[in-house]
Structure formats: structure tokens, C-alpha cells
Amino acid sequence: RLQKNFRCAKAAKEAALRLASERAALAREDARSAAWREHEAIRRRGAAVTVQRQYRGHAGRELAKQVRKERDRQRYLEKLRAEAFRIQRLRMDTASLIQSAWRSYKAQKEAAQRLAVEREAAAVKVQSAWRGRMARLE
């Protein structure tokens, strides 16, 4: 009976040690599992930060591309406006030049006609004086 009690006590002690060892192993495993979960959470947060950083960089580049495109479009429109203004001014200058040439031609023609009328009047006067003189001499 003593041996039986000893064996039972030894078995109980071994069972208790095994249970304690299993509990310690489970605790270590839980600690490792918790550490792993924390590690995974940190890794995932890092991955999320990386994804966010990459997305924000992409969005910023797209915005910059749109801003450059709009700026280039505005510059192009400004060049078109300047060219249209230059063409309009050139047309106005050309029209003024044509009008000036026409007025000059018309004024010269009128001056030539006035001069012809004055010459004719002077010729008539000279002829009248000559004829009067010739009439008096006869």
C-alpha cells in the first residue's frame, strides 16, 4: 500500500508537472502567438502606410499633370488670342493703307482735273486776248 500511495503521489506529481509544463508551453505559445499577432499588425500597418503613401504620391502626380495640362492650355489660348489680335491689327493696318492709297489717288485725280480746267480757262483767256488784238489790228 505504501508503494501504491508513493506511485499515486509520484503519478500525481508527474501529472501536475506535465500540466504545469503544458500550461507553460501554452503560455509561451500564447505569448509567441500574441507577439506574432502584434508583429503582423505592425507589418500590416506598415503596409497600409506604404499603400497610402504610394496612393498619395500617385494622386499628387496626377494633380500636377492636370495643373500642367491646364497651364499649357491657357498658354496656348493666350498665344491664339495674341495671334488673332495681331492678324486683326494687320488687317486694320492694311485697310488703312488701302484707304490712304485710294484717297491719295482720288486727290491726285481731282487735282489733275482742276489743273486741266485752270489750263483750259487760261488758254481760253490767252486765245481771247490774241483774237482781240488781231481784230484790232485789221
Secondary structure, 3 states (H helix, E strand, C coil): CHHHHHHHHHHHHHHHHHHHHHHHHHHHHHHHHHHHHHHHHHHHHHHHHHHHHHHHHHHHHHHHHHHHHHHHHHHHHHHHHHHHHHHHHHHHHHHHHHHHHHHHHHHHHHHHHHHHHHHHHHHHHHHHHHHHHHHHHC
